């Protein structure tokens, strides 16, 4: 039997180390207990250096202390003392898995200041070592469902989904009652964009364990991605009912309310998440986005400012605050924040695209075009970069160039409403009025809450002499609080 086991992961690959044999299992798992265990096992090893379980248990104590190198050394020694025991290999695999997750967590931390590429490479290497050790453990015990399950988690972390799906299947075959394996396989299908199989596995996980909030939460995220907000909200609400002290559950439901346009309820859920964890800037930035969408600009700016105080290298917060400053015509402050976002994340094309739009608003064509070109250079497969440059061309009267860029944008993403808007606006510039109406209508169909699309179509209707249609579109643009640039 394995000395440690996995738990079901969330949408991101996560796992936990269970307790080890010793004082940690008889009353505590704190650092003091682990240090005592290290001393105790070290003393025993000095008396009996060939005793394999002593190395395993000391390795587990080192693991609890996050002294990974020493833990791995002890598991390696244990494996050398008994080549037929899979447990040291399993434990070493979990240690590598833990190390990889620590690197991933540090990268997610907005305060990370190390070498990102090195951290990613180190995490990938540890995932690979973990897979190798699980494979070796499975060769010694091919009936252990946890080994297959955990190897599947690692394969999924490496985006080797075919292998992960196979391992989840074997784990389920050995232990059909393991709801976590179904949930995790559902996550793998979700990542593969196989929604139907993901939904099937989430449903099976829920049927096996109706008290686990994770499959409800993960299925809710899938429904949210599909735009099925009623189903998503039902699942998130069930997850909250089962796990009322987890701020992430409220954050997820808040995002579903946000996507459904119910900003007030989104703010309520973000408030609840923040009350449970006031150290996470994620919940604050989500609330800022809800305030901004609900046109409560000053509240949004206050939240973005809080995020920046929490993490001075939060590019998303600078960019979000810049957008609020831009919407409220505080253009100098907007430029300062967009420039800070570029400084913090110079390889993110969105930061250049956003600043390009500000330069466009200031009629600084050269700087706007330079930023748009940089965005395209950084990611030529991003539809937004091409669209922003197309819009710059259109606003500068270079309509043919605008049409070409808008079409490039739409070739990358046919569902990109801004791309259809830019194309229609440029067609209006070259007097292709019928085509402009057609393409602007596509933009409105894709995003009926964007006022600029109605305003642009109103301009075309004016030229076509369709006064009533133009009036209705201008009225709709006003209702959506759109104000055209001077």
CORURBEL-V290325 format. One record per residue. N is the residue number from 1. RES is the residue in one letter. PHI is phi in radians with two decimals (none if undefined). OMEGA is omega in radians with two decimals (NA if undefined). Layout:
n	res	phi	omega
N	RES	PHI	OMEGA
N	RES	PHI	OMEGA
This chain:
n	res	phi	omega
1	X	none	-3.12
2	X	-1.18	3.10
3	X	-1.36	3.06
4	X	-2.41	-3.11
5	X	-2.36	3.13
6	X	-1.56	2.92
7	X	-2.14	3.14
8	X	-1.10	-3.14
9	X	-1.63	3.05
10	X	-1.55	-3.13
11	X	-1.05	3.01
12	X	-1.49	-3.08
13	X	-1.31	3.12
14	X	-2.36	3.04
15	X	-2.76	3.08
16	X	-2.37	3.10
17	X	-1.58	3.10
18	X	-1.47	-3.02
19	X	-1.25	3.13
20	X	-1.97	-3.07
21	X	-1.30	3.09
22	X	2.59	-3.09
23	X	-1.06	3.13
24	X	-1.08	-3.13
25	X	-1.59	-3.06
26	X	-2.08	3.06
27	X	2.75	-3.11
28	X	-2.95	3.09
29	X	-2.27	-3.08
30	X	-1.42	-3.05
31	X	-1.08	-3.12
32	X	-1.08	3.11
33	X	-1.08	-3.11
34	X	-1.11	3.10
35	X	-1.09	3.09
36	X	-1.10	3.13
37	X	-1.12	3.11
38	X	-1.03	-3.14
39	X	-1.07	-3.11
40	X	-1.11	-3.12
41	X	-1.20	3.09
42	X	-1.09	3.10
43	X	-1.08	3.14
44	X	-1.16	-3.14
45	X	-1.12	3.10
46	X	-1.07	3.11
47	X	-1.41	-3.05
48	X	-2.44	-3.02
49	X	-1.20	3.13
50	X	-1.78	-3.08
51	X	-1.53	-3.06
52	X	-1.06	-3.11
53	X	-1.05	3.12
54	X	-1.11	3.11
55	X	-1.17	3.11
56	X	-1.05	-3.07
57	X	-1.21	3.07
58	X	-1.19	3.08
59	X	-1.06	3.11
60	X	-1.16	3.09
61	X	-1.16	3.07
62	X	-1.07	3.12
63	X	-1.07	3.12
64	X	-1.05	3.13
65	X	-1.49	-3.09
66	X	1.09	3.04
67	X	-1.64	-2.93
68	X	-1.11	-3.12
69	X	-1.02	3.14
70	X	-1.22	3.10
71	X	-1.08	-3.13
72	X	-1.10	3.12
73	X	-1.07	3.13
74	X	-1.21	3.10
75	X	-1.13	3.11
76	X	-1.12	3.10
77	X	-1.11	3.13
78	X	-1.06	3.13
79	X	-1.09	3.14
80	X	-1.26	-3.13
81	X	-1.40	3.11
82	X	-2.50	-3.05
83	X	-1.23	-3.12
84	X	-1.80	-3.12
85	X	-1.74	-3.12
86	X	-1.33	-3.00
87	X	-1.07	3.11
88	X	-1.07	3.10
89	X	-1.18	3.12
90	X	-1.09	-3.13
91	X	-1.14	3.11
92	X	-1.17	3.09
93	X	-1.06	3.11
94	X	-1.10	3.14
95	X	-1.16	3.07
96	X	-1.08	3.13
97	X	-1.08	3.12
98	X	-1.09	-3.14
99	X	-1.10	3.14
100	X	-1.11	3.14
101	X	-1.18	3.09
102	X	-1.11	3.08
103	X	-1.13	3.13
104	X	-1.11	3.14
105	X	-1.12	-3.13
106	X	-1.17	3.10
107	X	-1.21	3.11
108	X	-1.30	3.14
109	X	-1.29	-3.10
110	X	-1.08	-3.12
111	X	-1.62	-3.14
112	X	-1.11	-3.10
113	X	-2.13	-3.10
114	X	-1.43	3.13
115	X	-1.45	-3.05
116	X	-1.08	-3.11
117	X	-1.10	3.13
118	X	-1.16	3.13
119	X	-1.11	3.12
120	X	-1.14	3.14
121	X	-1.14	3.13
122	X	-1.13	3.12
123	X	-1.10	3.13
124	X	-1.09	3.12
125	X	-1.08	-3.14
126	X	-1.19	3.05
127	X	-1.06	3.14
128	X	-1.11	3.12
129	X	-1.12	3.11
130	X	-1.10	3.09
131	X	-1.03	-3.13
132	X	-1.07	-3.14
133	X	-1.23	3.06
134	X	-1.08	3.13
135	X	-1.10	3.11
136	X	-1.15	3.12
137	X	-1.13	3.13
138	X	-1.14	3.09
139	X	-1.08	3.13
140	X	-1.50	3.11
141	X	-2.58	-3.05
142	X	-1.46	-3.11
143	X	-1.94	-3.11
144	X	-1.64	-3.09
145	X	-1.13	-3.11
146	X	-1.14	-3.14
147	X	-1.14	3.09
148	X	-1.12	-3.11
149	X	-1.06	-3.12
150	X	-1.21	3.07
151	X	-1.12	3.09
152	X	-1.08	3.11
153	X	-1.03	-3.13
154	X	-1.20	3.09
155	X	-1.08	3.12
156	X	-1.14	3.11
157	X	-1.09	3.10
158	X	-1.57	3.14
159	X	1.09	3.02
160	X	-1.76	-2.95
161	X	-1.24	3.12
162	X	-1.05	3.12
163	X	-1.16	3.13
164	X	-1.08	-3.13
165	X	-1.06	3.13
166	X	-1.09	-3.13
167	X	-1.19	3.06
168	X	-1.05	3.13
169	X	-1.07	3.12
170	X	-1.17	3.12
171	X	-1.05	-3.14
172	X	-1.20	3.11
173	X	-1.07	3.14
174	X	-1.28	-3.12
175	X	-2.33	-3.09
176	X	-1.15	-3.11
177	X	-1.59	-3.07
178	X	-1.40	-3.13
179	X	-1.14	-3.14
180	X	-1.08	3.13
181	X	-1.14	3.08
182	X	-1.11	-3.13
183	X	-1.09	-3.11
184	X	-1.20	3.07
185	X	-1.17	3.04
186	X	-1.03	3.09
187	X	-1.09	3.13
188	X	-1.14	3.08
189	X	-1.09	3.10
190	X	-1.02	3.13
191	X	-1.12	3.11
192	X	-1.46	-3.12
193	X	1.13	3.03
194	X	-1.74	-2.98
195	X	-1.08	-3.04
196	X	-1.15	3.11
197	X	-1.20	3.08
198	X	-1.09	3.13
199	X	-1.07	3.13
200	X	-1.10	-3.13
201	X	-1.23	3.08
202	X	-1.07	3.11
203	X	-1.08	3.12
204	X	-1.17	3.12
205	X	-1.05	-3.14
206	X	-1.16	3.13
207	X	-1.10	-3.13
208	X	-1.34	-3.12
209	X	-2.60	-3.08
210	X	-1.33	-3.11
211	X	-1.71	-3.10
212	X	-1.58	-3.11
213	X	-1.30	-2.98
214	X	-1.10	3.14
215	X	-1.09	3.06
216	X	-1.08	-3.11
217	X	-1.12	-3.11
218	X	-1.20	3.09
219	X	-1.15	3.08
220	X	-1.06	3.12
221	X	-1.11	3.12
222	X	-1.13	3.11
223	X	-1.04	3.13
224	X	-1.08	3.13
225	X	-1.07	-3.14
226	X	-1.46	-3.12
227	X	1.43	3.12
228	X	-1.62	-2.96
229	X	-1.25	3.14
230	X	-1.11	3.10
231	X	-1.18	3.13
232	X	-1.07	-3.12
233	X	-1.12	3.10
234	X	-1.09	-3.14
235	X	-1.21	3.13
236	X	-1.13	3.13
237	X	-1.13	3.09
238	X	-1.15	3.11
239	X	-1.08	3.11
240	X	-1.14	3.11
241	X	-0.99	-3.10
242	X	-1.48	-3.03
243	X	-2.57	-2.95
244	X	-1.33	-3.10
245	X	-1.79	-3.13
246	X	-1.73	-3.08
247	X	-1.10	-3.10
248	X	-1.09	-3.14
249	X	-1.09	3.13
250	X	-1.17	3.12
251	X	-1.10	3.11
252	X	-1.08	-3.13
253	X	-1.16	3.08
254	X	-1.05	3.12
255	X	-1.15	3.10
256	X	-1.17	3.07
257	X	-1.05	3.14
258	X	-1.05	-3.12
259	X	-1.10	3.14
260	X	-1.50	3.09
261	X	1.46	3.13
262	X	-1.69	-2.99
263	X	-1.21	-3.14
264	X	-1.11	3.12
265	X	-1.22	3.06
266	X	-1.05	3.13
267	X	-1.06	3.11
268	X	-1.01	-3.14
269	X	-1.21	3.09
270	X	-1.13	3.07
271	X	-1.04	-3.14
272	X	-1.14	3.11
273	X	-1.05	-3.13
274	X	-1.15	3.13
275	X	-1.13	3.12
276	X	-1.50	-3.14
277	X	-2.64	-3.10
278	X	-1.55	3.12
279	X	-1.74	-3.12
280	X	-1.65	3.10
281	X	-1.27	-3.13
282	X	-1.02	-3.08
283	X	-1.21	3.13
284	X	-1.19	-3.11
285	X	-1.21	3.08
286	X	-1.16	3.09
287	X	-1.15	3.09
288	X	-1.04	-3.14
289	X	-1.14	3.10
290	X	-1.19	3.09
291	X	-1.04	-3.12
292	X	-1.09	3.14
293	X	-1.11	3.14
294	X	-1.59	3.09
295	X	1.11	3.02
296	X	-1.71	-2.94
297	X	-1.12	-3.10
298	X	-1.12	3.08
299	X	-1.14	3.11
300	X	-1.10	-3.14
301	X	-1.05	3.13
302	X	-1.07	3.13
303	X	-1.20	3.11
304	X	-1.06	3.13
305	X	-1.13	3.06
306	X	-1.06	3.12
307	X	-1.06	-3.12
308	X	-1.16	3.07
309	X	-1.13	3.12
310	X	-1.27	-3.11
311	X	-2.68	-3.06
312	X	-1.23	3.11
313	X	-2.01	3.13
314	X	-1.55	-3.08
315	X	-1.09	-3.13
316	X	-1.10	3.13
317	X	-1.20	3.08
318	X	-1.07	-3.11
319	X	-1.15	3.13
320	X	-1.13	3.12
321	X	-1.16	3.10
322	X	-1.04	3.13
323	X	-1.08	3.10
324	X	-1.16	3.09
325	X	-1.07	-3.14
326	X	-1.14	3.14
327	X	-1.12	-3.13
328	X	-1.72	3.02
329	X	1.14	3.04
330	X	-1.67	-2.89
331	X	-1.23	3.12
332	X	-1.12	3.10
333	X	-1.18	3.11
334	X	-1.08	-3.13
335	X	-1.10	3.13
336	X	-1.07	-3.12
337	X	-1.27	3.09
338	X	-1.09	3.13
339	X	-1.16	3.09
340	X	-1.17	3.09
341	X	-1.08	3.09
342	X	-1.10	3.14
343	X	-1.11	-3.09
344	X	-1.27	-3.12
345	X	-2.27	-3.06
346	X	-1.25	-3.14
347	X	-1.79	3.13
348	X	-1.63	-3.09
349	X	-1.11	-3.12
350	X	-1.07	-3.13
351	X	-1.12	3.11
352	X	-1.26	3.12
353	X	-1.08	-3.14
354	X	-1.12	-3.13
355	X	-1.20	3.09
356	X	-1.04	3.13
357	X	-1.16	3.07
358	X	-1.18	3.09
359	X	-1.03	3.09
360	X	-1.07	3.13
361	X	-1.09	3.12
362	X	-1.54	-3.13
363	X	1.07	3.06
364	X	-1.69	-2.98
365	X	-1.05	-3.06
366	X	-1.09	3.14
367	X	-1.21	3.10
368	X	-1.08	-3.13
369	X	-1.16	3.14
370	X	-1.09	3.13
371	X	-1.18	3.11
372	X	-1.11	3.10
373	X	-1.09	3.13
374	X	-1.15	3.10
375	X	-1.06	3.12
376	X	-1.14	3.13
377	X	-1.08	-3.11
378	X	-1.22	-3.14
379	X	-2.64	-3.12
380	X	-1.22	3.11
381	X	-1.67	3.14
382	X	-1.62	-3.09
383	X	-1.08	-3.05
384	X	-1.14	-3.12
385	X	-1.05	3.12
386	X	-1.11	-3.13
387	X	-1.13	3.14
388	X	-1.07	3.12
389	X	-1.14	3.09
390	X	-1.07	3.12
391	X	-1.15	3.09
392	X	-1.06	3.09
393	X	-1.04	-3.10
394	X	-1.10	-3.13
395	X	-1.18	3.14
396	X	-1.66	3.10
397	X	1.44	3.11
398	X	-1.67	-2.92
399	X	-1.24	-3.14
400	X	-1.13	3.09
401	X	-1.11	3.12
402	X	-1.11	3.13
403	X	-1.08	3.14
404	X	-1.09	-3.12
405	X	-1.20	3.12
406	X	-1.11	3.11
407	X	-1.17	3.06
408	X	-1.09	3.11
409	X	-1.06	-3.10
410	X	-1.28	3.04
411	X	-1.12	3.12
412	X	-1.45	-3.10
413	X	-2.69	-3.11
414	X	-1.20	-3.11
415	X	-1.71	-3.07
416	X	-1.53	-3.04
417	X	-1.07	-3.14
418	X	-1.05	3.12
419	X	-1.11	3.11
420	X	-1.16	3.11
421	X	-1.12	3.14
422	X	-1.10	3.13
423	X	-1.08	3.14
424	X	-1.11	3.13
425	X	-1.12	3.13
426	X	-1.19	3.09
427	X	-1.11	3.03
428	X	-1.04	-3.13
429	X	-1.15	3.13
430	X	-1.82	3.02
431	X	1.15	3.03
432	X	-1.61	-2.91
433	X	-1.18	-3.14
434	X	-1.09	3.12
435	X	-1.14	3.13
436	X	-1.08	3.11
437	X	-1.04	-3.12
438	X	-1.03	-3.06
439	X	-1.33	3.07
440	X	-1.19	3.07
441	X	-1.15	3.07
442	X	-1.09	3.11
443	X	-1.07	-3.12
444	X	-1.13	3.12
445	X	-1.08	-3.12
446	X	-1.30	-3.12
447	X	-2.52	-3.05
448	X	-1.29	-3.11
449	X	-1.85	3.13
450	X	-1.74	-3.03
451	X	-1.16	-3.08
452	X	-1.10	-3.13
453	X	-1.13	3.11
454	X	-1.13	-3.13
455	X	-1.10	-3.14
456	X	-1.15	3.12
457	X	-1.20	3.08
458	X	-1.07	3.10
459	X	-1.06	-3.14
460	X	-1.20	3.13
461	X	-1.03	3.08
462	X	-1.00	-3.13
463	X	-1.15	3.13
464	X	-1.46	3.14
465	X	1.33	-3.13
466	X	-1.73	-3.01
467	X	-1.07	-3.12
468	X	-1.11	3.13
469	X	-1.12	3.12
470	X	-1.11	3.14
471	X	-1.06	-3.13
472	X	-1.07	-3.13
473	X	-1.21	3.11
474	X	-1.13	3.10
475	X	-1.09	3.12
476	X	-1.12	3.10
477	X	-1.07	3.09
478	X	-1.11	3.13
479	X	-1.03	-3.14
480	X	-1.55	3.03
481	X	1.14	3.09
482	X	-1.41	3.07
483	X	-2.16	-3.12
484	X	-1.17	3.09
485	X	-1.13	3.10
486	X	-1.32	NA
